[in-house]
Amino acid sequence: MPVLDVRTIERLAELICDIGGLNERSVRRLQRFLEGAGWDAPYNGPQGRVPWLTETIKARNDDVEAITALLRRVVDPREYDGGPAEAETFVEPMNALLAADGFEVGLDQGRPFVRRGTVDGEHESIEQVAAALASPELRATVRSLVSDQALADILISRLDEVEAARTAGAFVLAVVGTGSFIEGLLHDVMRLRDPEIKKAGMANLDLLLKSAHKRGWIQPDAFEFSDIVRQYRNFVHPREQQKRGITPDGDTVLMCWQPVLAVINDLHERLPGRQ
């Protein structure tokens, strides 16, 4: 699914290149900018910088993390000689540009951030996820899916720890714990029903998700959006978080939990031979 509208991409490319402006980026500066966003995109633009950058962004417009990193870099003080004060001048025009696409950028104590803008319906959805995360019903469903009750106790404890970390502001720990929880749940579910997983003994989250989706036990939307959970779980390694340039917040945790809840619901409805 495209992250940004085509016209937004065109205007974003113009803003980044700033041809004839105070912050015009030469080809070299443009490539350094993209490198700072974690993009490997060698310049090949006989048609000019803006058209080339437009096509480069379009080519990655289905990768929400790549687009988020690009947007964050536009307001990153490290991009500008004037530091935070100069970076701040890009916040208002960027937010005006991105409003219709549901993104907001800004600086928090000099650190750049990108987040999804929330309308009332979206805010209500996030609150529903928060309520579900803390609910006894979720814990009862988990117990109904897991064959080993000692493992169920551990998974329930992991749920409690994720919620405690989220409410305490330890968002990276909450995200990592989320990935750990869903991996543990899926491994128990799959090892009893999937001969390949049982034979492998141990399986990573990527394989578990793919196997569950292949067998029709989780639906395509839950499978696709759970890949974000898998990626963010890797933030257990600080260098991986540094490379991605992402600082999770409370909404990040809850957005990770939306596909996790979908996986749990799908397993509850579709899994054969539940205890």
Secondary structure by P-SEA (a helix, b strand, c coil): cccccaaaaaaaaaaaacccccccccaaaaaaaaaaacccccccccccaaaaaaaaaaaacccaaaaaaaaaaaaccccccccaaaaaaaaaaaaaaccccbbbbbbccccccccccccaaaaaaaaaaaaaaacaaaaaaaaaacccaaaaaaaaaaaaaaaaaaaacaaaaaaaaaaaaaaaaaaaacccccaaaaaaccccaaaaaaaaaaaccccaaaaaaaaaaaaaaacccaaaaaaacccccaaaaaaaaaaaaaaaaaaaccccccc
